[in-house]
Amino acid sequence: MAFDGFVISNIISELNKQIIGGRIYKIYQPEADEITLVIKKERLTTRLHLSASASLPLVYLSKEGKANMQAPNFCMLLRKHISSGRIISITQPDFERIIEIKIEHLDELGDVCQKRLIVEIMGKHSNIIFVNNDDVILDSIKHISA
């Protein structure tokens, strides 16, 4: 099934029902281009799988986990910044093939701040981008050269 703007809109509707307000419990990177967020909400544990695979980009919820590989730099950065963060919104800008997940967390000084995880679902150009509150890209799962 193709991931167009309408399909992604329905996915976001389901994600908003299931995981808004949930806390990020663990972060895994089972594949080189895939992130799994373990989210706990109201005593329920759900896994949000975000894949930027060129052949099959996906976003889906599951109860099952995947085998984990040693955590690469992108996964370690996410763990540093958004572990124990709370998901406050999931949006789709202008029916694009983009999902923005806004996460609220405490920084090193204990202040509340927000960061965004942007998932672009665009075939071989798919990517997962980590952005701070000032729209500065901190890192991405795929690095694109000039």
Disulfide bonds with the S-S distance in Angstrom:
none
